[in-house]
Amino acid sequence: MDALQGNFPYATDPAGNRLPDPELHPDSTLTAWPDNRIAEDAHYVYRYDEYGRLTEKTDRIPEGVIRMHDERTHHYHYDNQHRLVFYTRIQYGEPLVESRYLYDPLGRRTGKRVWRRERDLTGWMSLSRKPEVTWYGWDGDRLTTVQTGTTRIQTVYQPGSFTPLIRIETENGEQAKARHRSLAEVLQEDTGVTLPAELAVMLGRLERELRAGAVSAESEAWLAQCGLTAEQMAA
């Protein structure tokens, strides 16, 4: 393939794993990755445990380059259900980022906390004392809510499917309270799509019912078809 036209040559092993670029590594004799695990590429060196889970990823130092011991190493830790529960990125022997993950009994991720290296009040660089927190809400196997300290993203799916229908992103905190928009206005302004009149009326009625704390059976049925509940919308 012609690189001048934006096409690049790729070689793969029988399992479909990409092999070293034959033009950049003409002396490579690798024809397949053992155990179907890529050991290294142009950017990283990888290590796995006995279950085949990625446990370590380190910056690859090209041949001929003087090692400055500034490469970054990523560490991954799992629970006995093979779920990622802890991650850290190390440089110069110090953590740059740490994150921990929470799951519900069904194995769905429900929370993530991330600490990043920053300068504290004394001038020292250390991990932040307060983590960045993300919460995830589910309807069955459909991810319906992602909420951080600043934003909340809700996804409405086509009834009975995994096909997203509407994505609603709202701001949290005082900025959102200072500028209230109706749910129909949020959808129309954020998506640039004019909603059908009957849908705008339904959303307006739903919003009024949520504020009054009395959601009708008709509205609850419509929310259920979209994979949402009144409690999720009111949160």
C-alpha positions as CSV (number, residue, x, y, z in Angstrom):
1,M,0.0,0.0,0.0
2,D,1.2,3.5,-0.8
3,A,2.1,5.6,2.2
4,L,2.1,8.8,0.1
5,Q,-1.6,8.3,-0.5
6,G,-2.3,7.9,3.1
7,N,-2.2,4.1,3.0
8,F,0.1,2.1,5.3
9,P,1.2,-1.5,5.2
10,Y,0.0,-3.8,8.0
11,A,0.8,-7.5,8.7
12,T,-1.3,-9.7,11.0
13,D,-0.9,-13.1,12.5
14,P,-3.5,-15.9,12.0
15,A,-5.5,-14.6,15.0
16,G,-5.7,-11.1,13.5
17,N,-3.2,-9.5,15.8
18,R,-1.1,-6.8,14.2
19,L,2.5,-7.8,13.7
20,P,5.5,-5.4,13.6
21,D,5.5,-3.1,10.6
22,P,7.5,-4.9,7.9
23,E,8.9,-1.6,6.6
24,L,10.0,-0.3,10.0
25,H,11.1,-3.7,11.3
26,P,12.4,-5.7,8.2
27,D,14.5,-8.0,10.4
28,S,11.5,-9.1,12.5
29,T,10.9,-12.9,12.3
30,L,7.7,-12.8,14.4
31,T,4.8,-14.5,12.7
32,A,2.4,-14.9,15.6
33,W,2.0,-13.5,19.2
34,P,2.4,-16.3,21.8
35,D,-0.8,-17.0,23.7
36,N,-2.5,-14.4,21.5
37,R,-1.1,-11.6,23.6
38,I,0.8,-8.6,22.1
39,A,4.1,-8.2,24.0
40,E,5.1,-4.9,22.6
41,D,4.3,-2.3,19.9
42,A,5.8,1.0,18.8
43,H,4.8,2.7,22.0
44,Y,4.5,0.2,24.9
45,V,5.8,-3.0,26.4
46,Y,3.0,-5.2,27.8
47,R,2.9,-7.8,30.6
48,Y,0.0,-10.2,31.5
49,D,-0.9,-12.5,34.4
50,E,-1.8,-16.2,34.2
51,Y,-5.4,-15.3,33.3
52,G,-4.4,-13.3,30.3
53,R,-5.3,-10.0,32.0
54,L,-3.1,-6.9,31.2
55,T,-1.2,-6.1,34.4
56,E,1.5,-3.7,33.2
57,K,2.1,-1.3,30.3
58,T,5.4,0.6,30.1
59,D,6.7,3.2,27.7
60,R,8.9,1.5,25.1
61,I,12.4,2.9,24.8
62,P,13.5,2.7,21.2
63,E,16.9,1.1,20.5
64,G,19.8,3.6,20.5
65,V,17.9,6.1,22.8
66,I,19.6,6.8,26.1
67,R,17.4,5.7,28.9
68,M,16.5,8.6,31.3
69,H,14.3,6.4,33.6
70,D,11.5,8.8,32.8
71,E,9.3,6.1,31.2
72,R,5.7,5.8,32.6
73,T,4.4,2.5,33.8
74,H,0.7,1.7,34.0
75,H,-0.4,-0.9,36.6
76,Y,-3.8,-2.7,36.5
77,H,-5.3,-4.8,39.3
78,Y,-8.4,-7.0,39.2
79,D,-10.7,-8.7,41.7
80,N,-11.5,-12.4,41.6
81,Q,-14.3,-11.7,39.1
82,H,-11.7,-10.4,36.6
83,R,-13.0,-6.8,37.0
84,L,-10.6,-3.9,37.0
85,V,-10.6,-2.4,40.5
86,F,-7.4,-0.4,40.8
87,Y,-5.2,1.5,38.3
88,T,-2.1,3.6,38.7
89,R,0.4,5.4,36.5
90,I,3.9,5.7,37.8
91,Q,6.8,7.9,36.7
92,Y,10.1,8.4,38.6
93,G,8.8,6.0,41.2
94,E,5.9,8.4,42.1
95,P,2.2,8.0,41.2
96,L,0.8,10.4,38.6
97,V,-2.7,9.0,38.6
98,E,-4.6,6.5,40.7
99,S,-8.2,5.3,40.2
100,R,-10.5,2.8,41.9
101,Y,-13.6,1.3,40.4
102,L,-16.9,0.1,42.0
103,Y,-19.3,-2.5,40.7
104,D,-22.8,-3.8,41.6
105,P,-23.6,-7.5,42.3
106,L,-24.4,-7.9,38.5
107,G,-20.9,-6.8,37.6
108,R,-21.9,-3.4,36.2
109,R,-19.5,-0.5,36.9
110,T,-21.3,1.9,39.2
111,G,-18.5,4.3,40.3
112,K,-15.1,5.6,39.6
113,R,-12.8,7.7,41.7
114,V,-9.6,9.3,40.3
115,W,-6.8,11.0,42.1
116,R,-4.3,13.1,40.0
117,R,-0.9,14.4,40.9
118,E,-1.0,18.1,41.7
119,R,0.8,20.8,43.8
120,D,-0.5,21.1,47.3
121,L,-0.6,24.1,49.6
122,T,2.9,23.5,50.8
123,G,4.3,23.4,47.3
124,W,4.9,19.6,47.2
125,M,3.6,17.5,44.3
126,S,1.3,14.8,45.5
127,L,-2.0,13.0,44.6
128,S,-5.1,15.2,45.1
129,R,-6.8,14.8,48.5
130,K,-10.2,14.9,46.9
131,P,-10.9,12.5,44.0
132,E,-12.8,13.1,40.8
133,V,-15.9,11.0,41.2
134,T,-18.0,9.5,38.4
135,W,-21.2,7.6,39.0
136,Y,-23.0,5.3,36.5
137,G,-26.7,4.4,36.4
138,W,-28.1,1.4,34.6
139,D,-31.4,0.0,33.3
140,G,-30.6,-3.7,32.8
141,D,-27.6,-3.7,30.6
142,R,-28.2,-0.2,29.2
143,L,-26.1,2.6,30.6
144,T,-28.6,5.4,31.2
145,T,-26.7,7.9,33.4
146,V,-23.1,9.2,33.8
147,Q,-22.7,11.9,36.5
148,T,-19.7,13.8,37.6
149,G,-19.2,16.8,39.9
150,T,-20.0,19.1,37.0
151,T,-22.2,17.3,34.5
152,R,-24.9,14.6,34.2
153,I,-25.4,12.7,30.9
154,Q,-28.6,10.7,30.5
155,T,-29.3,8.5,27.5
156,V,-32.8,7.5,26.4
157,Y,-32.9,4.4,24.2
158,Q,-35.4,3.3,21.7
159,P,-38.0,1.1,23.5
160,G,-36.8,-2.5,23.9
161,S,-33.5,-1.9,22.2
162,F,-29.9,-0.8,22.8
163,T,-30.1,2.0,20.2
164,P,-29.6,5.5,21.7
165,L,-32.5,7.8,20.9
166,I,-31.7,11.0,22.9
167,R,-28.6,12.1,24.9
168,I,-29.3,14.8,27.5
169,E,-26.3,16.6,29.1
170,T,-27.0,19.0,31.9
171,E,-24.8,21.0,34.2
172,N,-24.7,20.4,38.0
173,G,-24.3,23.0,40.7
174,E,-25.2,26.7,40.9
175,Q,-24.6,27.5,37.2
176,A,-27.4,25.1,36.2
177,K,-29.7,26.5,38.9
178,A,-29.1,30.1,37.7
179,R,-30.4,29.3,34.2
180,H,-33.3,27.0,34.1
181,R,-34.5,25.6,30.8
182,S,-37.4,23.3,30.4
183,L,-36.6,19.7,29.4
184,A,-37.9,20.3,25.9
185,E,-35.8,23.4,25.5
186,V,-32.7,21.5,26.7
187,L,-33.2,18.8,24.1
188,Q,-33.9,21.2,21.3
189,E,-31.1,23.7,22.1
190,D,-28.5,21.0,22.8
191,T,-29.3,18.8,19.8
192,G,-30.4,21.4,17.3
193,V,-33.4,19.3,16.5
194,T,-37.0,20.6,16.7
195,L,-39.1,18.2,18.7
196,P,-42.5,17.1,17.5
197,A,-45.2,19.1,19.2
198,E,-46.7,16.1,21.0
199,L,-43.3,15.1,22.4
200,A,-42.6,18.6,23.7
201,V,-46.1,18.6,25.4
202,M,-45.3,15.2,26.9
203,L,-41.9,16.3,28.2
204,G,-43.5,19.5,29.7
205,R,-46.1,17.5,31.5
206,L,-43.5,15.1,32.8
207,E,-41.4,17.9,34.1
208,R,-44.4,19.4,35.9
209,E,-45.3,16.1,37.4
210,L,-41.7,15.5,38.6
211,R,-41.7,18.9,40.3
212,A,-45.0,18.1,42.0
213,G,-43.8,14.7,43.1
214,A,-46.7,13.0,41.4
215,V,-45.9,11.2,38.2
216,S,-48.8,9.8,36.3
217,A,-49.1,6.1,35.3
218,E,-49.0,7.2,31.6
219,S,-45.7,9.1,32.2
220,E,-44.2,6.2,34.1
221,A,-45.1,3.8,31.3
222,W,-43.5,6.1,28.7
223,L,-40.3,6.4,30.8
224,A,-40.2,2.6,31.2
225,Q,-40.3,2.2,27.4
226,C,-37.3,4.6,27.2
227,G,-35.3,2.6,29.9
228,L,-35.7,5.3,32.6
229,T,-37.6,5.8,35.9
230,A,-39.1,8.8,37.5
231,E,-36.5,8.5,40.3
232,Q,-33.7,8.8,37.7
233,M,-35.2,11.8,36.1
234,A,-35.8,13.6,39.4
235,A,-32.3,12.9,40.7
